[in-house]
């Protein structure tokens, strides 16, 4: 019998014997499930923690892909985040079901799953706020459990690009554990809080996570409405404010992404699903146009993480009855998978210096898209720009090299599970020339964008080092609204 095991294909060895039930699993059960999946499927999954909650619970992430343990050049990084508000619980269930669907379909050699996991590295954080879930009220509209263990609304506590310079300089010591930097385990820093107690600056998580991985696309799962909301969530009344909406430079892409989810959802596209909610044309909305939100996670992802993120409100009831979970999964399954595939929009590639070496922190801009923080290459010299089909002019800037300008014709990549690949080869110049007046190239980052970080993928990273006013990010006000 033992010899027979060696003749069995990996499918039989790695497929778990259990099935995932449609119910609300507690935090311990989620941890055990993720560990079981990771142990049973080591070739396509990798389980890691990005830190701990304010009450010391691990924030577990499962990465899925054919190279799950580390980043592969040319393979975009995608993430889903659930349960940011502890009482908005459907996301926990949907993300566990999504993991199950991806693994089972891959083991069954289904073409779509093989293509997706061969071309994409997917990170899934089922619960960002396990402490809030532990005390959540099962009422549809009650806010108990919304906040973290310290009474903080995590979706109001991120640095905010529109909050103003003075508040930006208060930055790091007031960040809550779930939205701070992940440091080495032996690095313990304490900062006094307003209460007089101390906050251990050790395992702060999501912002550090964004710095350890070059995420390209993301979605944040919420409840209490049925709509896809996209940046910006905030505004300071500048040029971004147009017709009551706060318009991002990549607004066309955000609208497309929101519609991609809405129209693949069973009913979101209708736009008037919840009786107590305003109607949403095609089931989407600009975040600011819906309501102003300061300190939100999706704006932070976009401005500082160069990761396009939208917020998915997926159920009228924040804590739907367990009997409705199978139907809610069926409503969202197609949309969840279709949205992941959108990570292959646009263009990707590397930037090489005059010696043929990939360079970090080269600025890669698209004409007509003036991002608050210009998109830069990662430590592998990679860039990813999500763009709709069309012709785009790129400008690439790197110290000591000539500015490179190139127009590319961009096809629709998701159907082929790959964005257009184009590498930029720079030419060295004898000395750096001064930027000409009126140039549209942002060769110097603003203080809030000027940071350097030594990174390791998979949840581990070295201590961050900052230059000049590198940590001049914002202090977001803690708003107690019952809306996300």
C-alpha positions in Angstrom: 0.0 0.0 0.0 2.9 2.4 0.8 4.5 1.9 -2.6 1.2 2.8 -4.2 1.4 6.3 -2.7 4.5 7.0 -4.8 2.5 6.3 -7.9 -0.3 8.7 -7.1 -0.2 12.2 -8.7 0.2 15.3 -6.5 -3.5 15.9 -6.7 -4.3 12.9 -4.5 -1.5 13.7 -2.1 -2.3 17.4 -1.6 -6.1 17.5 -1.8 -7.6 17.8 1.7 -10.2 15.4 2.9 -12.4 18.0 4.4 -14.9 20.4 2.7 -15.4 24.0 3.6 -18.7 24.7 5.3 -20.9 27.7 4.6 -20.9 29.3 8.1 -19.0 31.9 10.0 -15.7 30.4 11.2 -14.1 32.0 14.2 -10.6 33.3 14.1 -9.0 30.1 15.4 -10.9 28.1 12.8 -9.8 30.4 10.0 -6.2 30.0 11.2 -6.5 26.2 11.2 -8.1 26.2 7.8 -5.3 28.3 6.3 -2.7 26.2 7.8 -4.3 23.0 6.5 -4.6 24.4 3.0 -1.0 25.6 3.1 0.3 22.2 4.4 -1.7 20.3 1.9 -0.7 22.4 -1.1 2.9 23.6 -0.5 3.5 23.9 -4.3 0.9 26.6 -4.8 0.3 28.2 -1.4 2.3 30.0 1.2 0.9 31.1 4.6 2.5 34.0 6.4 1.6 36.6 9.0 2.0 40.3 8.4 1.8 41.1 12.1 -0.7 41.1 14.9 -3.9 42.9 15.8 -4.0 45.3 18.8 -5.1 42.3 21.0 -2.2 40.1 19.7 -4.0 38.0 17.1 -2.0 37.0 14.0 -3.0 38.7 10.7 -2.7 35.7 8.4 -2.3 35.9 4.7 -2.4 33.1 2.2 -0.5 33.6 -1.0 -1.5 31.5 -4.0 0.4 30.9 -7.3 3.0 28.7 -8.9 5.7 30.6 -7.0 3.9 31.4 -3.8 6.8 32.0 -1.5 8.4 35.0 -3.2 7.9 37.5 -6.0 8.8 36.5 -9.6 9.8 39.2 -12.0 6.9 39.7 -14.5 4.3 38.2 -12.3 1.9 40.9 -10.8 0.9 40.8 -7.1 -2.8 41.0 -6.3 -4.5 41.1 -2.9 -7.9 40.8 -1.3 -8.6 42.2 2.2 -11.6 41.2 4.2 -13.3 42.1 7.6 -11.6 45.5 8.0 -14.6 46.4 10.1 -15.1 43.5 12.5 -18.9 43.5 12.2 -18.9 43.4 8.4 -18.4 39.7 8.1 -19.3 38.5 4.6 -15.8 39.1 3.3 -14.4 36.5 5.6 -16.7 33.8 4.2 -16.2 34.8 0.5 -12.4 34.9 0.8 -12.2 31.4 2.4 -14.5 30.1 -0.4 -12.4 31.8 -3.0 -9.3 30.0 -1.6 -11.1 26.7 -1.8 -12.3 27.4 -5.3 -8.8 28.4 -6.6 -7.1 25.3 -5.0 -9.8 22.8 -6.0 -9.9 24.1 -9.6 -6.1 24.0 -9.9 -6.0 20.5 -8.7 -8.7 19.6 -11.2 -6.6 21.1 -14.0 -9.3 23.6 -14.9 -7.9 25.8 -17.6 -8.9 29.2 -16.0 -7.3 28.3 -12.7 -4.1 27.0 -14.2 -3.8 30.2 -16.3 -4.6 32.5 -13.4 -2.2 30.9 -10.9 0.6 30.6 -13.5 0.4 34.3 -14.3 -0.6 35.9 -10.9 0.4 35.8 -7.3 -2.7 36.3 -5.2 -2.6 37.3 -1.5 -5.7 36.8 0.6 -6.1 38.4 4.1 -9.5 37.0 5.3 -9.7 39.2 8.4 -7.9 42.5 9.0 -9.8 43.0 12.3 -10.1 39.7 14.2 -10.6 41.6 17.5 -13.6 43.4 16.2 -15.1 40.2 14.9 -14.8 38.6 18.3 -17.2 41.2 19.8 -19.4 41.8 16.7 -23.1 42.0 17.1 -25.0 39.8 14.6 -27.5 42.6 13.9 -27.6 43.9 10.3 -27.0 47.5 11.2 -25.4 47.6 14.7 -21.9 49.0 14.8 -20.7 46.9 17.7 -17.4 45.2 16.5 -16.7 47.8 13.8 -13.7 49.1 15.6 -10.5 47.4 16.5 -9.5 46.3 20.1 -8.5 49.9 20.9 -11.7 51.4 19.6 -10.2 52.7 16.4 -11.9 52.7 13.0 -9.2 51.2 10.8 -10.6 52.7 7.7 -10.2 56.2 9.1 -6.7 55.8 10.4 -4.4 55.6 7.4 -2.2 58.5 6.3 -4.2 60.8 4.1 -2.8 62.7 1.1 -5.4 65.5 1.5 -5.1 66.0 5.2 -2.4 68.8 5.1 1.3 69.0 5.8 0.9 69.9 9.5 -1.0 66.7 10.3 1.2 64.7 8.1 4.2 65.3 10.4 2.4 63.7 13.3 2.5 60.3 11.4 3.8 57.2 12.8 3.5 56.9 16.6 -0.3 57.3 16.4 -0.9 54.6 13.8 -2.9 51.7 15.0 -1.3 48.2 15.0 -3.2 46.9 12.0 -2.1 49.9 9.8 1.5 50.4 10.7 4.9 49.2 9.6 6.0 45.6 10.0 9.4 45.6 11.6 11.8 42.8 12.5 10.6 40.6 15.4 13.4 41.8 17.6 12.8 45.4 16.9 10.6 46.9 19.7 9.9 50.6 19.8 7.5 52.2 22.3 5.7 55.5 21.8 3.5 57.2 24.4 -0.2 57.3 23.6 -2.6 60.0 24.7 -3.9 57.7 27.4 -0.5 57.6 29.0 0.1 53.9 28.2 2.5 52.6 25.6 2.0 51.3 22.1 4.5 48.5 21.1 5.8 49.6 17.7 6.7 46.1 16.5 4.1 44.2 14.5 2.2 46.9 12.8 1.0 45.5 9.7 -0.7 46.7 6.5 1.4 49.6 5.6 4.5 47.4 6.1 2.8 44.8 3.9 2.4 47.3 1.1 6.1 48.0 1.3 7.2 44.3 1.2 5.3 43.4 -1.9 4.8 45.4 -5.2 1.1 45.1 -5.2 -0.6 46.2 -8.5 -4.3 45.7 -7.8 -6.4 45.2 -4.7 -9.9 45.2 -3.3 -11.2 45.7 0.2 -14.4 43.8 1.1 -17.0 45.5 3.3 -20.8 45.3 4.0 -23.8 47.5 4.6 -24.5 48.3 0.9 -24.0 46.8 -2.5 -21.8 48.9 -4.6 -18.2 49.2 -5.9 -16.6 52.4 -4.7 -13.3 53.8 -6.1 -10.9 56.6 -5.3 -10.6 59.3 -4.3 -12.4 59.1 -1.0 -11.2 62.5 0.1 -10.4 65.9 -1.3 -9.0 69.3 -0.2 -11.0 71.2 -2.8 -8.2 71.2 -5.4 -8.2 70.4 -9.0 -9.2 66.8 -8.3 -12.7 68.0 -7.2 -14.9 67.8 -10.4 -18.7 67.9 -10.3 -18.9 66.7 -6.7 -16.5 63.8 -7.3 -12.8 63.6 -6.3 -11.2 62.4 -9.5 -7.9 60.4 -9.5 -5.5 60.6 -12.4 -6.4 57.0 -13.3 -10.1 57.6 -13.0 -10.9 55.8 -16.3 -9.2 52.7 -15.0 -10.9 52.9 -11.6 -14.3 53.2 -13.3 -13.5 50.2 -15.5 -12.4 48.1 -12.5 -15.6 49.0 -10.5 -17.8 48.1 -13.5 -15.9 44.9 -14.0 -16.9 43.8 -10.5 -20.4 45.2 -10.7 -21.4 43.7 -14.0 -20.0 40.3 -13.1 -22.0 40.4 -9.8 -25.4 38.8 -9.9 -27.2 42.1 -9.0 -24.8 44.9 -8.1 -25.0 46.4 -11.6 -28.7 47.2 -11.1 -27.6 50.0 -8.7 -30.6 50.0 -6.3 -30.2 46.7 -4.5 -30.6 47.8 -0.9 -33.9 49.4 0.2 -32.2 51.8 2.7 -29.4 52.9 0.3 -29.3 55.6 -2.4 -29.3 54.3 -6.1 -25.9 53.8 -7.7 -25.7 54.1 -11.5 -24.4 50.7 -12.7 -23.6 49.8 -9.1 -20.5 51.9 -8.8 -19.6 55.2 -7.2 -16.8 57.6 -6.7 -15.9 57.4 -3.0 -16.0 61.1 -2.3 -19.2 61.6 -4.2 -20.9 59.1 -2.0 -19.5 60.5 1.3 -16.2 62.1 2.3 -13.8 59.7 4.1 -10.5 60.8 5.6 -7.8 58.3 6.3 -9.2 55.5 4.1 -7.2 52.5 3.0 -8.0 52.6 -0.7 -6.6 56.1 -1.2 -3.5 55.1 0.8 -2.9 52.1 -1.5 -3.2 54.3 -4.6 -1.2 57.3 -3.5 1.6 55.7 -1.6 1.5 52.1 -2.6 1.0 52.6 -6.4 -1.6 49.9 -6.0 -5.0 50.5 -7.4 -7.6 49.5 -4.8 -11.4 49.7 -4.8 -13.8 49.1 -1.9 -16.5 46.4 -2.5 -19.7 46.7 -0.4 -21.2 43.3 -0.8 -24.3 42.9 1.4 -27.1 45.1 2.5 -26.9 43.4 5.9 -23.5 43.8 7.6 -23.9 40.4 9.3 -26.0 38.3 6.9 -27.8 35.2 8.3 -25.7 32.1 7.8 -28.5 30.5 5.7 -27.9 33.2 3.0 -24.1 32.5 2.6 -24.3 30.0 -0.3 -26.4 32.4 -2.3 -24.1 35.3 -1.5 -21.1 33.3 -2.6 -22.9 32.5 -5.9 -23.7 36.2 -6.4 -20.0 37.1 -5.9 -18.0 34.2 -7.2 -17.7 35.2 -10.9 -17.0 38.9 -9.9 -14.3 38.0 -7.5 -12.4 35.9 -10.1 -13.0 38.4 -12.9 -11.6 41.2 -10.8 -8.4 39.3 -10.1 -7.9 38.9 -13.8 -7.8 42.7 -14.2 -4.3 42.8 -12.7 -3.2 42.0 -16.3 -4.4 45.3 -17.7 -2.0 47.7 -19.3 1.8 47.5 -19.4 4.6 45.9 -17.4 8.3 45.5 -17.7 11.7 46.6 -16.3 13.9 49.7 -16.6 17.6 49.1 -17.3 20.4 51.6 -16.8 23.2 52.3 -19.2 25.1 49.2 -18.1 22.1 46.9 -18.6 21.3 46.5 -14.9 17.7 46.8 -13.6 17.3 50.0 -11.6 15.1 50.8 -8.5 13.3 54.1 -8.1 13.2 55.0 -11.8 10.2 57.3 -12.3 7.8 55.8 -14.9 5.1 58.3 -15.9 2.2 58.2 -18.3 1.5 61.5 -20.1 -1.7 63.1 -18.8 -1.7 61.2 -15.5 -0.1 63.4 -12.8 0.0 61.0 -9.8 0.5 62.6 -6.3 3.4 60.2 -5.9 4.9 59.3 -9.2 5.1 55.5 -10.0 8.6 54.1 -9.5 10.3 50.9 -10.3 10.7 48.3 -7.5 13.9 46.7 -6.3 13.8 44.4 -9.4 13.6 47.4 -11.7 10.0 46.5 -12.5 7.0 48.8 -13.2 3.3 47.9 -13.6 0.8 50.4 -15.1 -2.8 49.4 -15.3 -4.2 51.1 -18.4 -7.2 50.6 -20.7 -6.5 49.7 -24.4 -5.1 52.7 -26.3 -2.0 54.7 -27.2 0.0 56.1 -24.3 3.2 58.1 -24.1 5.6 57.1 -21.3 8.4 59.2 -19.8 11.1 57.4 -17.8 13.5 59.3 -15.6 16.5 58.1 -13.7 19.5 60.1 -12.3 22.5 60.2 -14.6 20.6 59.1 -17.6 18.7 60.7 -20.5 15.0 61.1 -20.1 13.4 58.4 -22.3 10.0 59.1 -24.0 8.2 56.3 -25.8 4.7 55.9 -27.1 3.1 52.4 -26.8 0.0 50.9 -28.2 -1.6 49.0 -25.3 -4.0 46.0 -26.0 -6.5 44.4 -23.6 -4.4 42.0 -21.5 -6.7 40.2 -19.1 -8.0 37.8 -21.7 -4.5 36.6 -22.3 -3.6 36.7 -18.6 -0.7 39.1 -19.3 -0.3 42.9 -19.7 1.8 44.2 -22.6 5.5 43.6 -21.8 7.9 46.4 -22.6 11.3 47.1 -21.1 12.9 50.5 -21.1 16.7 50.8 -21.9 18.2 54.0 -20.7 21.2 55.8 -22.0 23.8 57.2 -19.6 24.8 60.9 -19.8 28.1 62.4 -18.7 26.5 64.7 -16.1 23.0 65.3 -14.7 21.3 68.2 -16.4 18.9 70.5 -14.6 15.2 70.0 -15.2 13.8 72.5 -17.6 11.2 74.9 -16.5 7.7 73.7 -17.4 8.8 70.1 -17.7 6.0 67.6 -16.9 8.5 65.0 -15.6 8.5 64.7 -11.8 12.2 63.7 -11.2 12.0 64.8 -7.6 9.5 63.1 -5.3 7.5 65.1 -2.9 8.6 64.8 0.7 5.8 62.4 1.4 6.9 60.0 -1.4 10.6 60.0 -0.7 11.4 56.8 1.1 13.9 54.0 0.9 13.2 50.5 2.3 15.1 47.2 2.3 12.5 44.6 1.5 11.9 40.9 1.8 8.8 39.3 0.4 6.4 37.0 2.2 5.8 39.0 5.3 9.4 39.5 6.3 11.3 42.7 5.9 14.3 44.6 7.3 14.0 47.8 9.3 12.9 50.7 7.2 15.3 53.6 6.7 13.9 57.0 5.7 15.6 60.0 4.1 14.9 63.7 4.8 11.2 64.3 5.4 10.4 60.8 4.2 7.9 60.0 6.9 5.8 63.1 6.4 2.6 61.3 6.0 -0.8 62.3 7.4 -2.6 61.8 10.7 -6.1 60.8 9.7 -8.9 61.8 11.9 -10.8 59.0 13.6 -14.4 59.4 12.3 -17.1 57.4 14.0 -19.5 57.2 11.1 -21.5 54.0 10.7 -20.9 54.1 7.0 -17.7 52.6 5.6 
